[in-house]
Amino acid sequence: GRSGKPVRFWAVNGPPHELSGDELKRCAKLLAHYGVNLVRVHGAVFNERGEVDPKKIRHAQEVVAAMKAEGIYTHFSIYFPLWFKPTADLDWLPGYDGSKHPFAALMFNPKFQARHREWFTALLTTPDDKGRKLVDDPAVFGVEIQNEDWFFFWTFDAKNIPDPQLRILESQFGEWLVE
């Protein structure tokens, strides 16, 4: 900060997703009482079809407001592949049938990357009931772009990735080699 003094964070995962209203405010007070000044909200802002869920966006706004009132920053982690099993009718993730998680797809599938940006855009720029956006709130500490999923993670394996997705990746690799 401007003072030049170090800032220390005592962080936890939470609060529990089901908390809202007065229960959420009590949780924020309890966390602050124990010295917590940063929470990592680890949960999807999308539904089972990968579409933005407005209820989850509103809940994220409620969490930030409750934590901020107690001097606690909020960090968002909104995507983890185990939270999603794409169905066969999603044109932005071809090859899935509802039985597999989209491991590594975020690393190379441009349509999935665009959807991922939509999730963050909705989270950060949807106005709350007073017209405020999380992107403008200094109580939002940051966002986690991706959690535990990359080319060197144990889940990156051809058996976990449908053929149409492998074709996207292999085409990109081939184009890179040619270049």
C-alpha positions, 0 to 999 in steps of 0.5 A: 500500500501507500504506507510502504508497510507489509500487509499480512493476510490470514486467509481461509476457504469460505464462507460455506456456500449455503450461508446468506443473510444474517447467517452470512453476516454472523460468519463474517463477524466470527471470521474477523474475530479470529483474525481472518482478513481474506476469504477464498470463495471457491465455487462456480458462478455457472450452472450445469450447462456452463451458463452464468447463474445470476443467483450465484452472482448475487450471492457472490456480491452478498459475500463480498458485502458481508466480508467487507463490513468486517474488514475481510477481503474476498478472493474468487476461484470460480472454475475447477473442472470437477464442477462441470460435466459438459453435455453433448449439446454444447457447441463450445465443448464438442465431444463431451457426453456428460460423463467426463470433466473438461480437463485441460480444455481451458488451456487450448479451446478458444470457445471455452476460453470465451465462456470462461471470460463470460463467467468472470465478466458477469461476476465482476461487472454485474451491478448489484441492487445499488448499481455497484460492481465487484470490479470497482470494489477494493474489498475484492482481493483478486481472482484465480484464473484456473485451479489445479488443471494444466498440461502438467497436472495428472489429469492431462491424459488422452483418456480424459480428453474427447477426440474433438478436443484433442483435435483442437489441441493437436491442430494448434500444436501442429500450427505452432510447429510449422511456424 
